[in-house]
Amino acid sequence: MTTIAVLGSGNVARALAGPWLDAGHKVLVGSRDPRRTEADRPLPGVHVTGLPDAARAADLVVNALPGRACLELLSSLAPHLAGKVLVDVANAVETDAQGFASAVLHPGGSLAEEIQRALPAVRVVKTLNTAHVSVMAAPRTLATPPSAFLSGDDSDARRTVGALLTDLGWPREWIVDLGDLRTARAPEAFLLLVGSLVRAWGPVPFAMSVAR
Amino acid sequence: MTTIAVLGSGNVARALAGPWLDAGHKVLVGSRDPRRTEADRPLPGVHVTGLPDAARAADLVVNALPGRACLELLSSLAPHLAGKVLVDVANAVETDAQGFASAVLHPGGSLAEEIQRALPAVRVVKTLNTAHVSVMAAPRTLATPPSAFLSGDDSDARRTVGALLTDLGWPREWIVDLGDLRTARAPEAFLLLVGSLVRAWGPVPFAMSVAR
């Protein structure tokens, strides 16, 4: 059992918190405005606190904060994150008029690497950012197998996060350990396709995959 | 029947030339050193010429030249390419000691966009760069379905290239029309994963896909 703090109170945080709770973990949700989250959209069975309290109490922290704001928010939590694994599932993109990604915010790099640079005492692992929110904890709902990628400079941390993915229903053979954090650049670039894919297919769930 | 000039005499050019010939097209291969190509590794049934002759004779031209050299080579062919569809299947990357991509040469952009900028009278369509050479003309050999992406600013050109993909054995439902050429950035970033995937799985064929 791991005490997991999911930072963020949007759809991604909700998609992850419940299944990890069901898998037997202790799950906290950290919100910038916990009272409003509890009032407007409570999470059954999950304690919602402020971001610092959630980060402090957790063994492992998940970044499901908005991609454009998370670097600053996470930096402010540095003392509570030191030594912990930080699972980054966010995407930092500029958006077009339809709300789809038109450019990545860190071309030639990645959000995950920026977080690691800002928080050198944290072990960042990038994962799940290439799957639609409805697929993150239900990969078998797609007709063809998606991939879950792991990028991070610490191999133990990647292994830890890989185990948490199996708790979300990911078969081990669909999880691809890519290696160091630089590899997060390719999964993050996948976001550039989301608008095109929705325009081509409509709003159906999908996820990046490597076919073999 | 289209007269297709495949520029390049390496494995990618060879993987495409034969199947298009078999599909009933007239296929020329353009080489920087056609006499050496004919002597060392002839292509059965395919006429090998210099790059300018191949480009001049073709209705449609395929860039299967080395990614680092192709921008300069294609620019030198500009008079022979004007008005034609240019299918870009190349990848422009920096490589590590093992020969795998360590960085893309055009971060925040793409090779395809650079070619389009250098050759404004050409209609560039990016495709197939996300598939192992053995998959490009044999997508059904993988256990799970790969995707073939089409990126280009001219929708007629994308349609033309989509038809040529079906001639290579790609089912229409595996071909994803992404839209304008900026979308080539994501498929080009896929190359950053190739080294990791080969290290994880060994030298097996694979290709990028979108699972849905």
Interface residues (C-beta under 8 A of the other chain):
Chain A: A103 P107 G108 G109 L142 A143 T144 P145 P146 S147 F149 V176 D177 L178 G179 R182 T183 R185 A186 A189 F190 L191 L192 L193 S196 L197 R199 A200 W201 V204 P205 F206 A207 M208 S209 V210 A211 R212
Chain B: A103 P107 G108 G109 L142 A143 T144 P145 P146 S147 F149 V176 D177 L178 G179 R182 T183 R185 A186 A189 F190 L191 L192 L193 S196 L197 R199 A200 W201 V204 P205 F206 A207 M208 S209 V210 A211 R212
